[in-house]
Amino acid sequence: MDKKELTKEFIYKCEKNRKNNSKKDKPLTDNDIMKYEIASELGLIDKVSEKGWAGLTAKEAGRIGGILTARKKKMKKENKGNETEDGSV
């Protein structure tokens, strides 16, 4: 499988295909970008780009959601640790 380069342009293209000419283009959030990164790491980016997020099985979507939650917790914990080390609140 050819690994596609994960760029904002690629993500916007996937979002545009999925929404089929949506009237409003909402800006991508950090969570959206992280979801695409995780899908890419798991080898699901081709499936997402072709069929959208609804094309994933429950197991695949759950795996992405679980990894996303774990990363967000880890980032929050790291940020909290950095605040206390610096003395800032």
C-alpha positions in Angstrom: 0.0 0.0 0.0 1.3 3.4 -0.9 1.5 5.7 2.1 0.1 9.1 1.3 1.6 12.2 2.7 -0.7 13.6 5.3 -1.0 17.3 4.6 -3.7 19.9 5.3 -4.5 20.0 1.6 -5.1 16.2 1.6 -7.2 16.4 4.7 -9.3 19.2 3.2 -9.8 17.2 0.1 -11.0 14.2 2.1 -13.4 16.4 4.1 -14.7 18.0 0.9 -15.3 14.6 -0.7 -17.1 13.4 2.3 -19.4 16.4 2.7 -20.2 16.6 -1.0 -20.1 20.3 -1.6 -21.1 21.4 1.8 -22.2 25.1 2.0 -20.0 25.8 5.0 -16.4 24.8 5.2 -15.6 24.6 8.9 -11.9 25.0 9.9 -10.1 21.8 10.9 -9.6 21.4 14.6 -6.6 19.8 16.3 -8.8 16.7 16.9 -9.6 16.4 13.2 -6.0 16.5 12.3 -5.1 14.0 15.0 -7.8 11.7 13.7 -6.3 11.7 10.2 -2.8 11.1 11.6 -4.0 8.1 13.6 -5.9 6.7 10.6 -2.8 7.1 8.6 -0.7 5.3 11.2 -3.2 2.4 11.2 -3.2 2.2 7.4 -6.8 3.3 7.1 -6.3 6.7 5.4 -7.1 5.3 1.9 -10.4 3.9 3.2 -11.3 7.2 4.9 -10.4 9.2 1.8 -12.5 7.0 -0.4 -15.6 6.3 1.8 -15.3 8.8 4.6 -15.4 8.1 8.3 -18.8 6.2 7.9 -17.0 3.7 5.7 -15.0 2.4 8.7 -16.1 -0.6 10.7 -17.0 -0.1 14.3 -13.8 -1.8 15.4 -11.7 0.5 13.2 -13.5 3.6 14.4 -13.3 2.5 18.0 -9.6 1.9 17.7 -9.1 5.5 16.3 -11.3 6.9 19.1 -9.4 5.0 21.8 -6.0 6.2 20.5 -7.3 9.7 20.1 -8.5 9.7 23.7 -5.3 8.3 25.0 -3.2 10.9 23.2 -5.4 13.7 24.4 -5.0 12.5 28.0 -1.3 12.2 27.6 -1.0 15.7 26.2 -3.1 17.1 29.0 -1.0 15.4 31.6 2.2 16.6 29.9 0.9 20.2 29.8 -0.1 20.1 33.4 3.3 18.8 34.4 5.0 21.6 32.4 2.9 24.2 34.2 3.9 23.0 37.6 7.6 22.8 36.7 7.6 26.4 35.4 5.8 27.7 38.5 3.0 29.1 36.4 -0.6 28.2 36.9 
